[in-house]
Amino acid sequence: MAATSTSKPSTTAELLSISAELSQQILLTHNCSLHNHQVLDLQDLIKPIQIIFRNTAVATSDSEGVDHYGLHISDAMRQALQDISSVSCEISCNVSADGNNVDGTTMEVLRRLKNYSWNAKVVLAIAAFASSIGELLMFLKHRNTDPIAKSIDILRSTTPDLSLLQNIGLFKAMTDVANTNLAFMGTAISKIPIESASMEAAISCFPAATYRIIRIILQINASIFRKTVRYHDELKRFTNEVSGINTILEEKLELCKKEAGKPKLYIHALKSFGKKVKFR
C-alpha cells in the first residue's frame, strides 16, 4: 500500500500530526524486536556533517584536510556507513524522479533503516543528505578548473545554489535536529524507564518526527535541482519545519533530562506500583 500524502503543516503543533493509516505504515517499517539500538555510537558522525555544511559558503576555497575525525570504524559503524551510502542513493533517485514519489521514497528509506532506533534513523538520514551535499560541493569547487567538472557542468541542466541553504539556516536546523536526536541516544536518557511519563511522551513523537525529517530531506534535495518559481519560499518552509520539529523534540528532551535527574528511588517507586520497568 502506498503511503498517504500529507498536507503542508501550518503550525508547529501540526508538524507531527499524521493520519492513523500513515502512522501504521511508518511503524511497519521499524524492526521493534531489536533492543540494542543504542550500542551504535553515532556522535562521531556529527563532525563530518558539520564540516560539509559549514564549507557550503566557501565551496570555491580550500576546505579542511580530510581524515576520519577520530571515527571508530567498528563492524556496526561500517554497516551504518553502508546504509548512509544506500540512503544517499535513494535521495538521488528521488531527484531523478523529479521528486514525484516523495512519500514512497520516504517509506523505502525507513525500510532500509528498519534496524536502527528512530533517533538513529534521523542522524543517518541527515548524514546521507550531508554526503549528497558534499559531493555537490566537490563538483562546485572544481568546475572552473577541472576539465571533467567543467564537462559535467555543461551537461547539467541546473546547477544548484547551495549558498542559499546556508544563508536561510537550513544546515543549522539539520545539525540541531541531528544533535537533539543524538541526545536522546545518550547514556543518561537511555537509563530512564520507558514507562516514565517523559519517555512515553518522547517516544510517541519519534516515528512521526523521523518520517517528517526524512520526507523533508527528500523534498529539499528535489527542490534544489528543480528550482521552481517558489524555490526560495519552499526552502524557507522546509527550514522552518525542521526547526519546528526540533523545538518539539527539544521540549521532550528537557522533560527527559529532568526525569534523569530524579533520585534512583523514583525507579523503586515505579516498581512498587507494580510496573515492570524497562529501559531503552
QUIVEN-V795401 format. One record per helix or strand. SS is the DSSP state (H for helix, E for strand). FROM is the first residue (numbers start at 1). LEN is the number of residues. If there is no record, write none. Layout:
BEGIN
((SS:FROM:LEN) (SS:FROM:LEN))
END
This chain:
BEGIN
((H:12:3) (H:20:9) (H:37:3) (H:45:14) (H:75:22) (H:102:11) (H:118:25) (H:147:9) (H:162:6) (H:170:15) (H:187:4) (E:193:1) (H:197:30) (H:231:30) (H:265:8) (E:279:1))
END
